[in-house]
Amino acid sequence: GRGNLKAEYEGENAFRTSNPKVFAAGDGRRGQSLVVYAIAEGRRCAEAVNSFLREEN
């Protein structure tokens, strides 16, 4: 079967994998689901990535 990436959904490490510079969301994190869930999670993940990049600079 297909494995999913392990990443937290909430908190300061939201959507981060075991590599702090790699984020996962949507079908890659939770498995196949409705597209509306993947879109919503993708938006939240984008916010987490944006916060991460702002902290890096």
C-alpha positions as protocol buffer text, in pm:
chain_id: "A"
residue {
  index: 1
  type: GLY
  ca { x: 0 y: 0 z: 0 }
}
residue {
  index: 2
  type: ARG
  ca { x: 89 y: 361 z: -25 }
}
residue {
  index: 3
  type: GLY
  ca { x: 251 y: 516 z: 280 }
}
residue {
  index: 4
  type: ASN
  ca { x: 182 y: 867 z: 399 }
}
residue {
  index: 5
  type: LEU
  ca { x: 423 y: 1127 z: 531 }
}
residue {
  index: 6
  type: LYS
  ca { x: 410 y: 1175 z: 906 }
}
residue {
  index: 7
  type: ALA
  ca { x: 351 y: 1538 z: 1002 }
}
residue {
  index: 8
  type: GLU
  ca { x: 171 y: 1711 z: 1288 }
}
residue {
  index: 9
  type: TYR
  ca { x: -156 y: 1889 z: 1208 }
}
residue {
  index: 10
  type: GLU
  ca { x: -143 y: 2157 z: 1478 }
}
residue {
  index: 11
  type: GLY
  ca { x: 104 y: 2340 z: 1697 }
}
residue {
  index: 12
  type: GLU
  ca { x: 436 y: 2504 z: 1625 }
}
residue {
  index: 13
  type: ASN
  ca { x: 548 y: 2207 z: 1413 }
}
residue {
  index: 14
  type: ALA
  ca { x: 228 y: 2191 z: 1207 }
}
residue {
  index: 15
  type: PHE
  ca { x: 279 y: 2011 z: 875 }
}
residue {
  index: 16
  type: ARG
  ca { x: 654 y: 1959 z: 935 }
}
residue {
  index: 17
  type: THR
  ca { x: 798 y: 1616 z: 876 }
}
residue {
  index: 18
  type: SER
  ca { x: 1096 y: 1474 z: 1066 }
}
residue {
  index: 19
  type: ASN
  ca { x: 1307 y: 1704 z: 845 }
}
residue {
  index: 20
  type: PRO
  ca { x: 1217 y: 2053 z: 973 }
}
residue {
  index: 21
  type: LYS
  ca { x: 1255 y: 2199 z: 623 }
}
residue {
  index: 22
  type: VAL
  ca { x: 1008 y: 1954 z: 464 }
}
residue {
  index: 23
  type: PHE
  ca { x: 633 y: 2006 z: 501 }
}
residue {
  index: 24
  type: ALA
  ca { x: 350 y: 1768 z: 409 }
}
residue {
  index: 25
  type: ALA
  ca { x: -22 y: 1826 z: 357 }
}
residue {
  index: 26
  type: GLY
  ca { x: -328 y: 1689 z: 181 }
}
residue {
  index: 27
  type: ASP
  ca { x: -326 y: 1338 z: 40 }
}
residue {
  index: 28
  type: GLY
  ca { x: 45 y: 1302 z: 115 }
}
residue {
  index: 29
  type: ARG
  ca { x: -17 y: 1346 z: 487 }
}
residue {
  index: 30
  type: ARG
  ca { x: -364 y: 1208 z: 553 }
}
residue {
  index: 31
  type: GLY
  ca { x: -427 y: 975 z: 260 }
}
residue {
  index: 32
  type: GLN
  ca { x: -697 y: 997 z: -3 }
}
residue {
  index: 33
  type: SER
  ca { x: -986 y: 1218 z: 96 }
}
residue {
  index: 34
  type: LEU
  ca { x: -1220 y: 1479 z: -45 }
}
residue {
  index: 35
  type: VAL
  ca { x: -1053 y: 1752 z: -247 }
}
residue {
  index: 36
  type: VAL
  ca { x: -1201 y: 2022 z: -22 }
}
residue {
  index: 37
  type: TYR
  ca { x: -1006 y: 1880 z: 274 }
}
residue {
  index: 38
  type: ALA
  ca { x: -684 y: 1873 z: 71 }
}
residue {
  index: 39
  type: ILE
  ca { x: -736 y: 2236 z: -38 }
}
residue {
  index: 40
  type: ALA
  ca { x: -806 y: 2353 z: 317 }
}
residue {
  index: 41
  type: GLU
  ca { x: -505 y: 2166 z: 452 }
}
residue {
  index: 42
  type: GLY
  ca { x: -288 y: 2302 z: 170 }
}
residue {
  index: 43
  type: ARG
  ca { x: -383 y: 2656 z: 267 }
}
residue {
  index: 44
  type: ARG
  ca { x: -299 y: 2593 z: 633 }
}
residue {
  index: 45
  type: CYS
  ca { x: 29 y: 2432 z: 530 }
}
residue {
  index: 46
  type: ALA
  ca { x: 115 y: 2734 z: 313 }
}
residue {
  index: 47
  type: GLU
  ca { x: 66 y: 2956 z: 619 }
}
residue {
  index: 48
  type: ALA
  ca { x: 298 y: 2730 z: 821 }
}
residue {
  index: 49
  type: VAL
  ca { x: 562 y: 2743 z: 546 }
}
residue {
  index: 50
  type: ASN
  ca { x: 531 y: 3122 z: 527 }
}
residue {
  index: 51
  type: SER
  ca { x: 581 y: 3151 z: 905 }
}
residue {
  index: 52
  type: PHE
  ca { x: 882 y: 2918 z: 886 }
}
residue {
  index: 53
  type: LEU
  ca { x: 1043 y: 3121 z: 608 }
}
residue {
  index: 54
  type: ARG
  ca { x: 988 y: 3447 z: 795 }
}
residue {
  index: 55
  type: GLU
  ca { x: 1160 y: 3299 z: 1102 }
}
residue {
  index: 56
  type: GLU
  ca { x: 1456 y: 3185 z: 887 }
}
residue {
  index: 57
  type: ASN
  ca { x: 1528 y: 3542 z: 771 }
}
